């Protein structure tokens, strides 16, 4: 073989910028490269690049019959200049690099820039000197850098968009070193491929990359985001024309036919099945396909539920009800009789109506007959309340369904084995959870008793199951509207809110505590804040004898502002840590999250199936690890370890103050509720009612008289847009109220 021929067949590396792309696909591209010395080179092979990409092409020279001499590419890498911004964020966020925070990382990036790769490899001592860290730390950095050298250009490019190390690793594992091309081609893949990446955040990345506003994937992602945003507000569908309007506002296209373009993208999503569009009463309703299917399935289940309880002969009903419910009032007895007669029953009522007492009677009736009873509720706190009253085990709906963090063991092929399933706090049950539950029930064998308070707030998730069932009556419904004699002042005052009345502070009970305290003379926001701090400082423990961590919960309507959870949690963390533990807490910098400390009360803000912790779980920090993001939290069910690797600490927040919505399903010996005119835009009586009914022994209202009166008198029934509220299915004849 001649020397010239050997040179033609040996592997070479050519650096440059893609000047022209003749053809491009995920598996093959061909084009022309402008090399660093100004020459042009034709290339073709197994790569995916775009015009203007800086690349290093590895391959062999060949002579093509049509295109002449060109480089046959066998592999490629991006010749990314390491930007200061990307390098600084990468070094500061990398979990394997210790001792180099944001300040030192920025100093390294400023001094070495695109020379960093060579310097850390050949002269690590220079890096140690600039960063003012021990040589051992620089050597650790060198090992981490060199260990992933082939991916570092992609990693630093991703880091420039403020992605966390976990997010960058997720993308690298998914796409490899081609991640840069993939994201440049369609950055909105992030919405689908990376958990926690919503449209607005990806749009910032895409706009920074120069992705045009009219990019087809941007239009599609924006439309899907608008539908998902409605789900986040509790709606299950949005009208077609309203969706076009929302997407038009969100996308802000700089073209004359923007609405037409968005409509074409929407029609394409519907045609592909990515979104569902249903005609109901002349209106076109757009939804996520899964949500539409779930509500249709629920409607069919209720329509086909059949009649009659398979466990009790009709002739024995009077005897059964008399034996199990001799101490019940008339409404409760009707609920008990319906539970013995029907296979699906809904029982609802307000505070003090005896719902839990009725659950206990239904349980006795079934157990006396030797039948298997299962008690369940949406949250662990709610399940524990049923246990305390009924005197037998209760569980969360997720546990009943055998949820292991990733999948459900119960379903149509493996139904729940029980004669009756009694579910409390149904107002909290959203459509996906209700669908999962009824998919796992064989109504030919298992009866269902749904129990809830229709005056409370709707669920955090999509849908409004309890209100839809009450309004449409697809199953026998009994409303408990008679307050039991033993309800007490707290329950009576809570119910008075539903008539627009906020009562004054009650007299102290036998335990020396007033069950209802109304502190309504604080018109100034800072006065309200000060009053709350005074309660925690010198009254809740000293005068009312409550345990601040275990028995008291502060509730407020919102997260933001001086009376929101964020500001109040910062203040209460400092107060409680000093008062109970003698720890002085430095306030966080403006805009930064407060650091979690030992013995802090915290809440999980998102379902983490890998760790087995559900959204809304509250625990206490029992251990702080040596690394940032490393701690242990004791929840009711287990001690959970949060580490930098799983980045779970991002989903923890202080829980000294919670929103009223977040507290639903829980009960506290003492609930302190902020009701102030500053929140008047959020006020309505169901919000206040839900807040005060979280209190088991004492409710303390803090605010101003106008705000309290306005909140109690503002009637607002939240009409969520659900398919169960508009779909046609048979209406049950048993519509009478108990």
N, C-alpha and C positions, 0 to 999 in steps of 0.2 A: 504494500500500500504506500502510495506517495505521501510525502509530508503534507502537501496541500489537501489531499483527500482525508488524512488523519485529522487535520485541523477542522475540516467540514463536519466530521462525525463526532468530535469531542464536545462534551457539555460545556456551555459558556453561560455567563451571567451578564445580562445587559440592563443597565439602569436608565430610566428616563421617564418622560411623561407621555401618556397616551394622547396622540394628536387627533387621530381619526379612528372611528369604529365602523368597520364594514358590516359586521354581523356580531350579535351578542346573544347568548342564551346561558342558562345556568351551567351547561356542560361544554360549551364551545364558543370561542370568540375569535374574531380575526380583525386586524386593523393595522395602523401605522404608529410607530413610537418615535418620538423626538428624543434622542439621547442627550446626555449631559453636555457632550461636546458639539451639539448642534446638528448631528447627522440624523437621517431618517432610516428606520428599520421596519420592514413589514414583518408581522408575526401572525401566528395562528396556533390554536391548540386548546387544551383542557383548562380553561380559565374563564372567569367572568369579570370583565372590567368595563369601565365607562370612560368617556372622553374626559381628559384632564387628570385622570388618576396617575399618581406617582408610583411606579412599580419597579420591581426587580424581576426580570423574566429569566428563567433558567430553561435551557433547551439546547437543541443542536441545529446547525445550519442545514438547510435543504434547498434544492432548486425545484420550484413548482413549475409545471408545464405552462400554466396560464399567468401566474403572478410573479414568476422569476424567483430570485434568491430571497428567502424569508427564514425567520427563526421559528422552528417547530417547538412550541412551548410544552414542557412536561410538568412544570410547577412554577409557582410565582409567589412572591411576597410583596407586601406594600412597602414602598420606600417612604415611610412616614417620617417627616421631620418631627422630632419630639418637641412639642410646644411646651413653653414654660407652664402654662395653665394646666395642661394635661398631665405633665410629669409631677407637678406639685400635688394635684389632687390624687393621683395614683399612689404616690409615696405615702401620703397622709392617710389614705383610706384602706391600704392593703393590710389585711389582718395578720399576715406573717411578718410584717416589718414593725418591730417594736422600738420605742424610744424616739421615733421621728413623727412629731405632730405637725399640724398645719404650718406653723412658723418656720420650723427647721426645713420642712419639705419645700417651702417657697424659697428659702435661702439657697438650697441646693439647685433648684430649677433656675434661679436667676443667675447663679455663677456659672453653671456648666451647660445648660441648655441642651442643644443637640449633640454636644460632646459627652454627655453623661454616660452613654453606653460604653465608650472607650475608657473614660476615666474610672468608672466603678470597676471595670475589668482589670485595668493595668495599674491604677494608682488609687486604691481604696482609701489610703491614708489621707489624701487630699480631701476626699468627701467627708471623712471623720473630722478633719480640721475645720472645714467650712461649717459643718452642722454642729460642731462642738459636742460631739458624742464620742464615746470610747471607740477604739479601733475595732473591738469585737462587734459593736453594733453595726459598723460599716461593713464588716465581713459578712454578717448575717444578711444585710441588705444586698451585698454582692451575690451571695448564694441564691437568694430568692430571685434576684433579677436574672442571673445567668441560667437558673433552672427553668425559666419560662421565656427564654430569649426570643424564640421564634414567634411568640405571641405578644411580646411587649409593645411593639408598635401599635398593634390593634388595641391593646389594653389602655395605653396612654391616650390614644385617640378617643376611645370611649370615655375615659376619665375626664376629658375636657368638657364633657356634657354633664358633669356632676352626678354620674352614676355611682352607686356604691360598689364595693368590691364584689359583693354577692351578686348584684345585678350584672356586672361585667362578666363574672364567671359563668353565670347562667347563659348569657348570650354566646360566649366562647364555646361552651359545651354544646350548644345547639348548632352553631354555624361554623365553628372552627375559625381559621384565619381569614375565611371569606366573609366574616361578619361585617367588615367595613364596606365591601361591595354590596352586600345584601341590604344593609341599612341605607346606604346612599341610593340604592335603587328603590327601596320602599321602607322608609323609616317607621311607617305605621304598623309594620310587623311587630314592633315592640308591644303594641296594645294587646296583640293576640298571644305573644310568646313569653312575656315577662309578667309574672303575677305582681299586681300592685301598680302597674304602669297604665294610667288612664290617658285619655286622648289629650287633655290640655297639657300634661307634662311632656308627652311625646311631641306634641305640636311645637313646643318651645325648642326641643332638640332639632326637629325637622326644619323649622324656620332658620335656626342658627346654621344649619347645613346648606341653606339656600334652596330647599325644596319648594317648588312653586305652590302658591295657594290653590291652584286649579288641579293639582296632582290627583288623579282618579282615586288613589288609596286614601288621600286626605278627605275627599268628599264622603267616601264610604265610611271611614272611621268616624267622621264627625256625625253622620246620621245615626250610626249605631250608638255613639256616645249619648246623643239626645234621648234615645229610647231608654238606655240604661240609666240616665239621670232621672227620668220619670219613675223608673223602678225604685231608685234610691229615695224618692219622695213618697213611695207607697203605691203609686199607680201601676196597673198592669198593662195598660194600653194608652196610646195617644192617637188622636184623630190625624188622618193623613195630612190635611191642610195645615193643621197646627204644627205638625212635625216639620213640614217644609219651612214654615216661618221660623221655628226655633233653629233649624240647621242654617238657614240663611243668616240669622243674627250671629250665630257662633262662628261660621266660616269666613265671613266678611270678604267675599270674593271681589276682586277688582275687575270684573267683566260685566258687560251689559246684560248678558243672558244668564246671570248667576242662578236665578230660581229654576230656569229650565235645566241647567246642568245638574243641579241638586236633584230635581225631579227624575231625571234620567238615571242618576246614580241610585236613587231610592227604588225606582221600578226594577232596576237590575238586581238589587239586593232581594227584593220580593220574589222575582222570577227564579233566582238561585236558591230560594228557601232560607236565606240568611235572616230574613225577617218575615213575619206572617202578616197578611192583610186580610181582614175579615169584614164583610158587609153585614151590619146590624141596623135594622130600621132605617135604611137609606144612608147610613154613615159608614165611612171606611175607617176601621180601627187597625192601627199598626202595633205589633207587639213582638217580643222575642218569641220564637216558635215554641220553646220549652214552656214558657209561662202560659201561652194560649192553650197548649195541650194539657197542662196540669189543671187549669180551671175547667176545661171541657170534661176532663176525666172526673173531676169532683162532681160536676153537675150530673153526669151520667150515673155516678155511684149513688147520689142521693135520689135520683129519679128511679133507679132500679133496686132500691134498698129492700123492697118487699114490705110486708106488714107482719106484725106480730112477733113477740118474744118467743124464741124456740124453747126456752127453759121452763116457763111457768104456764100450766094449763089455765085458760081463762076463768074456769069455775073456781079456782083457788085464789084469785087475786085479792078479794076482800079480806080473806083470812091472813094472807101474806102481809098486806099493808097494815092491818091492825096489829099484827105481832111485831113488826119492825118499826112502826111509826106511831105508836100510841102517844108519844110525847111531842109530836110535830103539830104545827099549826095547819090551818086549812090549805094554804098554798103549798107548804112543804109536803103534805100528804098527797096532793095532786101530782107533784113532781115524782114522788115515790111510786104512785100508781102507774104513771106514764112509763117509768123505768121498768116496771114489771110487765107492762102490756106491749111495749114497742121494742124494736131492735136498735133504733137510733133515736135518741132524745136529746133535746137542748134545754138546759135549765139556766136561767140568768136572773140576776138580781143585784141590787146595790149593797153598800156596806151595811152590815147589821141585819141583812135579810135571812141569814142562816144558811148560806150555801154550803159551807163546810159541814155544818151539822146535818144537812140533808145528804151529803156525800157519805157521812158515817152511817146514816140509816139505810141507804141503798146497799152499802157494803155489808151491813148486818143481814139484810134480807137475802142476799146472794149466798153469804157464807153459811147461814142457817140451813139453806137448801143444799149445802155441800158443794157449792159451785166455786169456781176459781175466779178471784177478783184481782185485777191489776189496776193500781193507782198511778197516775202519771201527771206531769206538769212540764211546761216549757223550760223552766230553770231549776237548778238545784235548790235554791232558796225556797221557791214555791213548793217543790216536792217535800221539803223538810217540814213546811207548815202543815201540809196534809197529814204527814206522819204524826206530828204532835197532837193533832185533834182526833184523828181516826184511830191512832194507836196501832197502825200496821205499816209495813214498808211501802214507800212510794219511790218513784224513780223519774228521771228526766225522760222526755219523749225520745231523745237521741239514744239513751241507754236502752230503752224499751225496744228500739228498732235495731239494736246491736251495732251501733255506729262505732267503728274502731279508729276513726280519724281519717279514713280514706274511703270506706265503703260501708254499706248497710247489709247486715246479714238477714234481716227480716224483709220480706217482700211477697209478691204474688205466689212464688214457688215455695216460700218458707214463711207462711203466715204466723202471726203471733198466736200462741196457744193460750187462750183465756176464754172464759165464759162471758165476762164483761170487762171492758176497759173504760175506766172513768178518768176523764181528762179535765183538770182544773185550769183556771187562768187562760181560757181559750181566746180572750181578747188579745193575747200576746202571740198567738199562733198565726204565722204568715202562710201564704199559699204553698210554697215549696214544702214546708214542714207538714202541713195538713195533707198534702198529696202523698208524701212519703208514708204518713200514718195510715191513711185509708188504703193505700196499695198493699199494706201488710196486714189488712184485716179481712177475714172471711165472714161477711155479715150473715151468712147462713148459720154460722155456729157462734160467732162472737157478737155480743151486743155492745153498743157504744153510748156512753152518757157524757155529753159535753157540757161543761159548767163554766160560766164566766160572768163578768160584770160589764154590761154594755155601756156603762157611763165612763169607763176608763178610756185612756188613749188607745188608738189602734196600734197594731204591731209595728216594730221598727222596720221589718221587712215588707215586701210587697203584698198587697191584698188587704181585705177587711172582712175576714171570714165570719166573725161573730155577728157583726151588724148585717152582713148580707144574708146570713141564715135567719136572723130575726125578721128582716124585712120581707124576704121571699118565702119563708116558712116551707122549705122542702121536707121538713121533718117535724114531728110534734114538738111544740115549744111551750114551756111553762115559765112565766115570769114571776119571780118571788117579789112581791111589792108590799109585803107586810113586815115591818121591822119587829124583830123579836124583843120581848120584854127585857132580856138581859143585855141588850146591845150596849148600853152605857152612853155617857156624855160624848165621848170621842166619836163614836159611830153616828150618834144623832147630829152632832155639829158638822160632821163630814157630809151627811145627807142633806143638811140644810143648804149647803153650797149649791146643790142642784136646783134649788128654788131661788137662788140669787142672794142668799143671806150668809154673811160672815159674822159669826157670833163672837161676843166679847170673851175675855179670859174667864174660864170656869173656876169655881172654888176647888180647893185641894180635896183629893179623895182620901180614902182611909190610909193610903201609903204616904200621905203628906205632899203628893205631887198634883198640881192641877193638870188634868188630862188635855186641856186645850188652853194655849197661851197665845194671845194676839197682841204683838208689839207693833202697833200701827201708827206711830207718830214720828216716823223717820222719813221725812220728805226728801232730804238730801242724800244722794247716793253714798257719799263717804260716811254719813251718819249710819246708814244701814250696814256698811262694811264694818264700822267700828262696833256696832251693836253685836254683830255676829262674833267678832273677835272677843268681845267682853263675855259673851255666853260661854265660849270655849275656855276662856281664861279663868273665869271665877264663878260660874253658875252651874254648868252642866254636871260637873263633878261635885263641887262643894255644896250646892243647895239641892240639886235634883238627884244626886248620887248615881250618875250614869258613868259607865266606862267609855272614855272618849273614842277608843279604837274599836271596841267590840259592839257598842250599843247606840252610837250616835251617827246620824248621817245628815249632812247638809245638802239640800236640794235647791236647784235654781233652774229657770227655764232655758238658759243659753250657755254657750261656751265663752263667748266674747264679752268684752267690756269689764268695768270694775266689779260688777256683780255676776260675772260669768265664772264658769268652773276654772278656767285657766288662771285668772288673777287670784281667785279665792284659794285655790290649791297651793299656790306659792306662799300665800300668807299663812295658811293653816299648817303647812309643812313646817315653817319656821316656828310657829307657836307650839305645836304639838311636840316637835323634837326637843325644843327647849324645856317645855313644861314637864314632859314625861321622862325624858332621857338625858336632860342636861346638855344637849348638843346645840351649838350655835351654827346656824345655816346661813351661808352667804347667798344673797339673792342672785338668780341667774342673770346673765347679761340680757339686755333687751332683745327680744326676738328668739332667744334660746330656750330650749326646754329645761326645766329644773332637773338637777341630778337626783336620781333615786338613791335613798339612804337606807341604812339598816333600820328595820322596824317601821318603815313607811307602809301605809296602806295603798295598794295599787289595784288597777283594773285592767283586764285584758280588753283591747279595743278592736280586735279582729280575730276571727276563727283561725287558730293555728293547728291544723290537723296533724302535723308532724309531732308537735309537742303534746297534743291532746288537751288543749285549753280552748274553751269556747269564748266567743265574744260576750262580755259582760261579767265574766268570772272575777271575783274580788278576792285578793289575798294579801298576805303580809310578807315583806322582804325579810328573810331570815338569814341571808348570807350575802356578802359582797365579795366577789373574787378579785384577784390582783389585776386582771385585765379590764380594759374598758368594755362595757357591754356584757360583763360576766356577773351574774347574781342568781340567787335561788329564791323562789317565791312559794310560800305555803298556801295552797288553796284548800278548799274543803275536801277535795278528792285525793290530792297528792301534793308532794313537793316537786316543783318543776324547775329544772336548771336551764337558765338562759345563758348562751355563750356568744362570743363574737362570730363563731362559725355559723350558727343558725340565725343570727341577727334578730332573734325574737324580742329583744328588749325594745326594739322600735315600736312594738305594739303594746307596750305597757305605759300607763299614765297614772299620775297620782289620783287617789279616789277619796280624799277627804271631802271633796265636793263633787256631786254628780248632777247631770241634768235629770229633770223629772222623768223624761222619756226613758233614760237609761236605767232608772231605778225600778221600772215596772216589773212586777212579779216578785219583788223583794219586800221584806217587812223588817222594820227596825224598832227596837224599844222606844227610841226617840228620833223623830224626824224634824229637822229645822228647815222650814220652807221659806225662801225669799219671794215676796210678792210685792213688786214695786212698779210704779208708773213708768219707769225707764224701760220695762219690758211689755208695755201695753200693746205693742204690735203683735206680740205672741199670745196675749192673754185670751183665755176662754175658760168657762167653768169646768170643762172636762180635764183641762190641764191642772187646775187647782185641786179638783176632786181627786185626781190620781195622786198628786203630791201628798195630800193630808192622809189619804188612806194607806200610805206606806207606813204610817206610825201605828205601832201596836199599843203603846201605853200613853205617850205624850206627843202631841203635835204642837210645834212652836212656829207661828207665822211672824215673819219679820219684814217690815216695809212701811208703806203709808196707807192711810185709810182709803184714799181715792183709788189707788192701785188695787187694793183688795176688793173693794166694792165693784170696780169695773171688771175685774177678772171673773168674779162670781156671777155677774149679771150678763156677761157677754155669752150668748148662746151660739155655739158653733159646732154643728155636727159635721165631722170631716167626711165629705163625700168623695171617697177615692174612686178612681175609674177602674173598675174590676169587671171581668167577664161574668162572674157569678151574679152581678147586679143587673146585667142586661140580657144574658142568655135565657132562652125559653126552656124551662123544665117544669114538670108538674108541680103545682102548689098543693101542699098537704091540706087536707080538710080540717085537721085538728088545729085550728088557728087560735083557739081560745086562750086568754091570758089567765095565769094562775093568780 
